[in-house]
Amino acid sequence: MLARHKNLRAVTDLSAWDGVEGVFVMVLDRYKQVYIGQALDIRSCVKRHWSGTKQSDRLIFPDKPSSVLPIYSFRALDTSRIFAAFLGSIVPGRWRTPASLTPGKLVGLAG
């Protein structure tokens, strides 16, 4: 995905993305998961994901075999890497991800 979207940059200082509208990718290497999101404020959105909670009955949805843990189940130290791109640097209609990588969904990685 990074090869296809060269405008995604590694985030080394999250505060630099304060108030920035764009897309971001949170990589959870240990769990072989990736989360793709869009936000009006990337920094705030990532921090909300790290501090959010879900009721325990919402952790398994819609059923046990097809359930995926929500991004709110993970914290800052679970996130290995973050990549982000300014929304202005994305050509409309050109931000395409594989069908399995839907914005707002935590997805397993092969490997």
N, C-alpha and C positions, 0 to 999 in steps of 0.2 A: 504494500500500500504506500509506503514512503517513497518508493521509486516512482510510483505513478503520480503522486501528489508532492511535487518538489517544493511547494510553498509551505508545507508543514515543517516547522522548526522545533528542535528540542527545546523544551522549557527548562532553563536552569535557575531562573528567578521568577517565581510565580507573581511577585508583586509588579513585575514589568507588564503583566497582562491585566492589571486592574483597570476596569472600565472599558476593556477592549472587546468588541463584538467579533465573533468568529466561531471556528470549529476547533475542537480539541479531541485528542485521543489519550486515554489513560490506559497504560499497559501494566498489567499485573502478572509479571513473568512467573512468579512462584505458583500461581494458580492457572497459568496458561489461559488468561482471559484478557479481553480488550473491551474498552467502553468508548464509544464515539458519541460526542455531544455537540450541541450548538448552543451558544449563549450570547446574551447581550453584554455580559460581563464575565469573561472566562475565569478570572481569579475567584470571584464570588461563587460561581457555579461549582467549580472544583472543590472549594472549601465546604460548600453545602453538602456535596456528595460525601465528603470525609466525615462530616459531623451529623448527618441525617440518620434517622432511625425508622424502622418499619415495625409494625406489630408482628408478633411471631406468627400469627395466622396468615400473614401476607408474604412470608418468606417462601412458602411453597405455593406456586400458582402457575398454571391453572390446576395441575395435578403433579404428583411426585415424579413420575417418569419424564415429564417434559419441563419441569421446573428449572429455572435459572435463578441463582441468587442475585438480588438487586445490587447495584453499585453501592448503595447505602450500607451494605453488609461489610464493606471493606473500609480501611482507614488509610491515612497518609503513608504509613510505613509499609502497607501492602502494595502501594503504587510504586513500581520500579522506574517508570519513565512517563513523561507527558510530552506530547507534541501538540503544537497549535498553529493556526494560521489566521491572520486577520481576515475578516469577512470581505473587506475591500480587495484583498489579493486573490480572491477566488472568483474566477470568471463564472457568471451565472450559467447554470446548466452544465458546468464542467466538473462540479464536485460529485463524482460518482464513486460509490463503494461497491464491493461485491454484494450480492443480494443478502448474504449472511451477515454483513456488517451494516446494520441499520442504525442510524442515529438514535440515541436514547436506549440502546439495548446492550447488555453485557453479553459478549460472545466468546466461546471457547476457541483457543488457538490450537492448531495442529502441532504435534511435536511431542 
